[in-house]
Amino acid sequence: MEITFDLRWPSMPLSSLFADFAALLHSPQFHERARHSDHVTAFRRRRKLPLPTLVAVMLCGMRKSVHAELDEFFGHLRQQASLAHEVSEQAFARARAKLASTALPYLNDWLLAHAERDARVPRWHGLRLVAADATTVRFGLRASHVPRAAVADQIAFGLYLPGAEMMLAASLHSVHENERQMLFEHLDRLDAQDLLLLDRGYPCGWLPALLSRRGISFCIRVEKAGNGGFACVRDFLRSGLTEQVVELRAPDRDDAVDYECDRQPTTVRLVRHVASTGKIRVLMTNLFDAMRFPAAIIGDLYHQRWRIEEAFKRLKHPLALEHVTGLSQLAVAQDLAAKILRDNIHSLFSQAAHDAAQLPTERRINRTFAVTAMRPLLPLLLLGRATAQQLVDALDLLARRTHVHRPAKTRPRPIRPKPHKFMAMKAC
């Protein structure tokens, strides 16, 4: 059974959305928000690289050397095939040092809020699906003496919307931090209208209690090998039942204090799901209505969590997340936020292209092709210079590059070293 979402037609065309986005980039309010606290007078004088252009450069994808990216950006802005040298990489470095780390996440929040307003984020049984996960990244850095230098190995944590194929929020953390703590720090982004999807790395005694206390629906994979995990889950596996309502013991005293949850037993529902490969999974949820949420759809619901894995793959490879354009932690955080926002923009265009061409459900837009196809248009789009015909042509181009989605198809991940790139290995 394939998951279906509650879809509504958008009330505003995509051109109007990005016209408003371009207006936001030029607004005094964004200029105030975008200034780094160490540079309170930044972006007030008229320069060759003003704030809207700086943000547009970063959102167009920095995969090559900074010098080549700048020349290509201004060539696209002039709508010419040749490169155009207008700004040096030193000027770019000085300008981006004055940009606050919260500026690009603010733009992403604005985009998501307007996507919600225009009904571009679908619902599943009235709930917004949110998948949470983290991935290890190895940035292509070299030794340096810059202030607040970044380290190469970090963890990127994200909240992802599988229905809209958009990243809700993301952050960078030390490899020594715990993923459950990362999730706890992001829970304020969720409310009673959300359904949180989690993998096996997150179950613990306090998490179901905390989510239930906050009124957040959840679906968590909880089975573990041997004697690990919850005792009630092991008993449920041995029972052979399809589903069962059980009571978890109260969280430990220290966890209840640290994570602000009650020391009370938590009632949850366990569901057995047999994957197409024959593997048995146990899913824990607080969706108790068996008529509205039968056991059959809970297993397919959990499968939507895989979309965040695909999102991390897009960010790491087509969008070259691990190739960064600076050596400081600020620069690395800006690059992460810029590439996430760019991927969300691609999602909106892919959805619009799919709807405009009236493609069948099994046909999906080729997102890797979209990275290349949208590149010449993005400078014009972000700065409010794109024409309606250019948008129509771009959507038509995306709609002609599709692939067939087969829900029941499985492909095990091969065990192999991850292809990390280094600073010297830049695209030409």
ABEGO torsion letter per residue (X at the ends): XBBBBBBBBBABBAAAAAAAAAAAAABAAAAAAABBAABAABGABBBABBAAAAAAAAAAEBABBAAAAAAAAAAAAAGBABBBBABBAAAAAAAAAABBAAAAAAAAAAAAAAAAAAGABBBBGGBBBBBBBBBBBBBBBBBBABBGBBBABBBBBBBBBAAAGBBABBBBBBAABBAAAAAAAAAAABBAABBBBBBAAABBAAAAAAAAAAGBBBBBBABBBEABEBAAAAAAAAAGBABBBBBBBBBBAAAAAAAGBBBBBBBBBBBBBBBAAGBBBBBBBABABAAABBAAAAAAAAAAAAAAAAAAAAAAAAAGAABBABABAAAAAAAAAAAAAAAAAAAAAAAAAAAAAGBBAABBBBAAAAAAAAAAAAAAAAAGABBAAAAAAAAAAAAABBBBBBAABBBBBBBBBBBBBBAABBBX
